[in-house]
Amino acid sequence: MKEITINSRDKGQRIDKYLSKYFSELPTSFLYKMFRKKNIKLNSKKIEGNEILQEKDLIEVFFKDETFNKFKNGEGAPLYNSTRDIELNVVYEDKNMMVVNKEDNLSVHSNEDEEENTLIDIVTKYLHDKNDEEYLKSKETGFMPALCNRLDRNTKGIVLIGKNYITTKTINEMIKNREIEKYYIAVVSGKLPEYEEKTLRGFIMKNTKTNTSVIIEREIEGSKYAETRYKVLKSHDDYSILEINLITGRGHQIRAHMKSIGHPIIGDSKYGENAVNRLFKRNYNVKTQLLYAYKIVLPKGLCVKQEIKISFDDIFSGKLNELLG
């Protein structure tokens, strides 16, 4: 075990940011894994990673001496250690921000079950390998690239990333104030009136045991207001294609809202219809939910582009694209 005592110069920082600097090339996912496994403690207590360091705080690191020294000298775990070779699909990039197209079966951040690298790890490696100037400057101050919006593991599409603290804070405030519009393409079960436009409102309640959510009409303790707008682009007897404008950004919001009106997203194993999912898997090789974050509309002045989107032809492929096209 090694001990690190915080001095007056280093106080006031979040412990995850401090340790990301202290261990020069330590992957974010691995760092949080060490927090969860209690291999890193603060004043002998388990930590989450967002604790603010005070002068004379004691960080206890339960690494072998060899491992500790390798991490500290930048020779430890690589930034990207996944068995999957994932190429980052960059849709837009400038000095301050990035927009990437996330694939499915990829978590944005590490969680209790996440052993492979996540989107933020892949972004960090990308910026590290290209010696990105803003990334290197931000790293010196303890700031690492940050995701400004999140997608479910099995949802494909657009994710915004801030390269520095000021840009990340600005984007997060814009999202909070609903100044950034987020649009999705979804294929849902059943026939909806063609060109119908509707706003769904309610309160979303999460069941932490099953990691699922339900929409209820009235607010109760623990529920959050949810608002989803959709427009029917195409309507068929068995399915409909929607453009969805996400007004509030709750976890599983679109999936729960569409289930609540009897039109769950096709391919959704949590909220969908098993018979329909099996049919689309057999006939069109659909292995995940047909939900795609395909477009964002940004306020003027944030970057040179005001609208960033993925073309419809790039969303679905093969027989499925022929079916939906």
N, C-alpha and C positions, 0 to 999 in steps of 0.2 A: 504494500500500500504506500502511496505517495500523498503528501499533504501540501496544499498550496494555500498560503495565507494572503488575504487581500490587503493591499496597502491603500493609502489615501488617494493615490493616482488612479487606481483601478476601480474604486468604489462607484456605485451608481449605474453600473452596467447590468444587463441581464446575464445570467450565468451561462446560457447557451451561446450568446454572442461572445462573451469573454473566452470561453473554452474553444470556440471555433478559431479564435486568434491564437490562443495558447498552443493548441495542437494544430499546426499549420495546414494540414491536408486531411483532417478528420471529416469523413462524410457526415452530413446532417442526420441521415437515417441511423447510422451507427451510434452517433452521440445520444440520440433519444432512446435508442435501444438500451444503452448503458444506464440512462436515467431510470428506465422501467425496471431493469434488473438489479437496481440498487448498487451498481458497480461504480457509480459516482454519487456522492452524498454531499450535502451542505450542512455543516454543523451537526453531523451524525444523523441527519434526517433525510428521508426520501424526498426527491424534488421532481418538479414537472418540467423545469427548464426555463420558466419565465420569471423566476425569482430575481429580485434586485439585490446585487451584492453591496454589503456594507463593509466599512473598514474593520479589519481584524476577523472577518468571516473566515472559516476554515473549510476548504474544499478537500474532500477525501476521495482519492482515485484508486480503485482497487484493480489496478493493472499489474502484470508482472513488470519488473524493471526493464526488461528487454522491449516489451510492448510499449511501455510508457515512453521510453527514449526514442523509439521509432516514430511514434505518433508526433512527438514534440519536434522531431527533426525533419518531419515531412516524408518519412520513409515507411509509414504504416499502411493502413488499409487504403486501397485506391478509391478515387472519387466515384468510380463506376465499377461495380463488382458483380453485376448481374449476369446470369447465364443466358439471358436473352440479349441479342444484339439489336438494340432499338436506336434507330436514327431519329434525331430530333427534327420535326417538321416545322420549320420557322416560316410563319406566314408574313410577319412584319417585324422589323427591328430598326431601332435607331439608338442614339447614344444613351437614352434614359429608360427605354422600355422595350419589351418584346411581346409578340403575340404568337403563340404556338398552337399547332393542331394536335391535340392529345389523342392517342389511339385508345381502343378499349382494352380492358383487362390490365389497366395500369392505374395505380393509386397516385394521387397528387402529392400526398404526404405520407410519412410513415405512420403506422398504427400498430396495435398489439399483434396483429397477424402478419404484418408486412416484413418479409425477410429479404425480398429482392429490392433493388433500388427503385426509387419512385421518380415521378416527373421532376420534382425539384432537384433531385440528385443528378438527373440527366442534363437539366438546364445548367447546373453548376459546373458540371464537367465540360459542357459545350463552351461556356464563357471562359473557363480556366484554360482550355486547350487553345482557344483563339487569342489568349492574352488580352481579353477585352479591357480597355482602359478604365471604363467606369466600374467594372467588376473589381479590378485590382485596387482602385482607390477606395471603393466602399468596404472592401475586405479589411483594409488597414484600420478602418474606424470600427470594425466589429459588425458591420451590416453585411448580410448575405442576400442574394437574390430572393425575392418573395413573391408568392402567387397572390394575385389580387382577387381572383374568383376561383371557386372550386367546382369540380365536376365529380359525380359518382364514379367509382372505379370502372364501371362498364358503360359509361357515357363518353362518346367521342366528341371532339370539337375544340372550340377556341378557349384558350386560357391566357389571361393577361398577366404579365410578369414585370415587376419593377426592378430596375438594376440598382437603384439608389434609394435612400430613405425618403427624400423629398418627393420623388415621383410616386413611390409606393403609397405614401401618405395621401398624396393628392388624388390618386386613382381610387383608393379606398373611401375617401370622403365623397367623391363623385358617385360611386356605387351606392353608398349609404343615402345620399340625397337624390338618388334615382336620376342622375344626369347621364348615366351610361345605360343605353338600352341593349338588352341581351335577347337574341332571337334563336329559336330552335326549330328544327324540322323533326316531326314525329310521325310515325305510322302507327295508327291505332286500330284496334279491332272494331268492326261494325261500320255501318253506313251513317254518316252525318250529312245534313243538308249541304249541298255544294255551295261554296262561297259564304257559308254562314260565318258570322263574326260574333263572338260571345266573350264575356268576362266572367270568370268563376271567382267567387269570393267565399271565404270561410275561415276556419281556424284549424291549424294543423297540430296534431297531438302525436308525439313520438312514443313508441314502446321500446325502451332501451334493451329489453330482454330479447326481443325478436328483431330489433333494428328495422322496424317498419313504422309507418305513420298512417294516420287516418285523418280525414277531413270531417270536422263537425261544424254545425251551424252556429252555435253560440260559444262565446269565450268561457273557458274554465281555467282553473289554476294549472299552469304548465303548458297551456296552448299558446300558439302564436298566430297572428293574422297572416293570411296567405291570399295573394291575388295573382291570377293567371289569366291572360287573354289569349284567345286562339282564333285563327282564321282558317277555314277549310280550303285547301288548294285544289284537291281532287277528291272525288267521292266515288267509291265502288260499292258493290253489294256486300262484300266481306270486310273491307278495310277503307280507311280514309287517311289522306295525307294532310297534315296540319302544319301551319307556321304558328309557333307559340312565342308570345312576348312575355318573358318572366318579369313581373312587376316587383314582387318580393322574392328574396332568395333563400327560401327555407330548404333544408335537406329533404330530398325525395319529393319536393313539392309538385313538380309536373306529374310524376308517376302516380302520386296519391290523388291528385286532383282529377286526372283522367279516369282513374279507377272509380272515383266517387260518382261519376256521371255515366258509368257503364261502358266506357270506351278505353280500356287499359292499353298501354303501349305493347305492341307485338314484340315478343322476345324477352319480355320482362319476367324473370323467374319469381320475383317477389309479389308483384301486383297483377301480373298478366293472367290470361286464360290458358291453361295447360294444353288443351286440345288444339287451339290456334297456334300456340308456340311450337308444338310438335309438327304441325302441318308445314309451317314456314321453315322449320329446321330441315325437314325431310326434302321439301321441294326447292328451297332457295338457300340452303346452308346457313340460315340465320342462327347464330350461336349466342347473340347478345341482344339487348334491347335496341329497337330502332328509334333511337333518340339521339339527335346530333346538334350540338351547339354550333350553329353555322354562321352567325353574323353578330357583330356588335356595331353600334352607332355611338361615336364619341363626340364630346363637345368640341367646338372649334378651339384651337390653340393647344390642345394636348399633344397632338402630333400632326404630321403633314397629311395624314389620311383621316377622313371623318367617318368613313364606313369601311370596315374590314370584314370580308366574308369568304366562305368556302363555296365554290360553285356546286350546283346540285349534282352535276355529273361526277364530282369527286366524292360525294357523300356515300352513294351506294354503287355497287359494282356487280358485274356478271348478270346472271338471270334476274336478280332482284332489281337491278337498274332497268332491265327490259320491262319488268312487270310494272314498276312505278313510273317509268318515264312517260 
